[in-house]
Amino acid sequence: MASFGVTNQILTLYLKAINIEEAYIGWFMALTLVGDTILSYYLTWYSDRIGRRRVMIIGSLLMVIAGLTFSSTIENFYVLLLAAIVGVISPSGNDTGPFKSIEEACMAHMTPANHRPEIYAVHWLATAAGAALGSLMAGAYVDYFKSIGWKGAWSYRCGFYLYTFLAVAKFISILFLSKKCEASYVPPFSTESTPLLMVDEPIDSSKLSPKTRKILFKLLVCFMLDSFGYGFMTPAWVVYYFKITFKVSATFLGGLFFVNNILSSVAALPSAWLAKLLGPISSSLFTQIPAGVAFIFVPVFEAQLPPSVVFLLINQMLSATDVVPRQVLLTTLIDPHELTKVLGTVNVGKTAARTIGPVFTGHLSSMGYLWVNYWISGGLLILSNILLGLQFKGVDREVLDKQAVIHDI
């Protein structure tokens, strides 16, 4: 996640530095997400067949290629777009590629239901801390090279050198993953649905069961509505908003998003507790509606930096408390042998929904109305969580009953 923290800080500013207009930057982000959606869908849907580790190795190598492309002198819009798609150069500030779905499926596969909230909390804490470190490094890195005379686009290209280094480190770390990550591994606990290799009747691996399809449709409606709103004001656009509105330095922006992501990582711990206490639906409603309200208030104090920063940090902290409950909801309701496909489909659906907003964001920004996107994004976050509560009323009890069965890891 450190690599995605880096690109979050520099992507929009780099594209602006090489004289790409704001409207075209919006199209760049939208088309990047479209490409990521198609690539991720294929890789996650067939990852259990291809091999989870093999898919992650391929993805990390593509990240290296993309980093080398962006750190070169290439400024062609279409070449950079292709590199961003295949290398998952994320305009949304987080992992939009196949890594996230596969990592979540591996953890759910190897962890009994009663321990999943804590495991997912630690996972989110580590990823958010990585993104925080990436943001801080990118800001300091860019300002350092500016201070020694590297002006314009060159100072941002240096950030992509850092992205490439982190991608190489990711590739090396994946080589050390064990065979327990694969779908063929049968965990020692056996109270959940029977593992795929122990089923007497053959399962069509290319399809989902009717029950799963019904649950998936409801989840997609809620999650995609949330992501549709998120696409209007991704972290890359938030960076751009603070840069043009308050004229702050790259180091300040790096520090801001460092604090932002640290708060997100810390929020993972109470979110696991809330998910166990209230259930995933109630805990989401308890935190996400206030998060939407806070995001709406970010541009209200446009002439003053401190209130805008405070509301942004409140939004980020509360938004992060929703990660664990949603992961618990998915991994508890879905059968293990269908989990990778469902997680992949959900993440692909969320990414696809995000592709629409950046186009409008770019045009609104070029007209001086970038702030409107905060209202759209915050409003849709509130609406999506109200819909989630209505769609899954009563599910909390089912999830809490499953978590009540005690198993050691």
Disulfide bonds with the S-S distance in Angstrom:
none
